[in-house]
Amino acid sequence: MILYAAGVKPLPGCRLFRRFNNGAAGEVDLSAELEGEVFGALRDPALFATAHCGPASGHADGGLGERR
């Protein structure tokens, strides 16, 4: 089985709740990783809140709720 992200939900404090196609799920704190010119912009809560898996997930909300 090829592992891929099946859903993601942005949480306060630069954290993500993510779920994978094998059923594994959990929270990851990215606050220490969001530094520098490329990733530093993601420290903006409004931008971070737009995190999603994309249209390939087949879910309107990144895979953590109702299917399209």
C-alpha positions in Angstrom: 0.0 0.0 0.0 1.3 3.4 -0.9 0.9 5.8 2.1 -0.7 9.2 1.5 -2.4 11.9 3.5 -6.1 11.4 3.4 -7.1 14.4 5.5 -5.7 17.4 7.3 -7.2 19.9 9.7 -5.3 23.0 10.8 -5.2 23.6 14.5 -4.1 26.7 16.6 -0.4 27.1 17.3 0.9 25.8 13.9 -0.4 22.3 14.6 -2.1 19.9 12.1 -4.3 17.0 12.7 -3.6 14.6 9.8 -5.1 11.2 8.8 -3.5 8.7 6.4 -5.1 6.2 4.0 -4.0 3.3 6.3 -6.2 4.8 9.2 -3.3 6.2 11.2 -4.0 9.7 12.5 -2.5 12.2 14.8 -1.4 15.7 15.6 1.9 17.3 14.6 3.3 20.5 15.9 5.1 22.4 13.1 5.9 25.6 15.0 9.6 24.8 15.2 9.8 24.0 11.5 8.1 27.2 10.1 11.2 29.4 9.8 13.0 31.3 7.1 12.0 32.8 3.8 10.1 29.9 2.4 8.1 28.5 5.5 8.1 31.5 7.8 5.0 32.9 6.1 3.0 29.9 7.4 3.3 31.3 10.9 0.5 33.7 9.9 -2.6 32.0 11.5 -4.9 33.1 8.6 -2.6 31.5 6.0 -1.9 28.3 8.1 -5.7 27.9 8.5 -5.9 27.3 4.7 -4.0 24.0 4.9 -5.7 21.1 3.0 -5.0 18.0 1.1 -6.4 19.3 -2.2 -9.0 18.1 -4.6 -7.4 14.7 -5.1 -8.6 13.8 -1.7 -12.2 13.8 -2.9 -13.3 15.7 0.2 -14.6 19.2 0.5 -12.8 19.8 3.8 -9.5 18.0 3.4 -10.8 14.5 4.2 -12.0 15.1 7.8 -15.7 15.2 7.2 -18.2 14.9 4.4 -17.3 13.7 1.0 -18.0 15.8 -2.1 
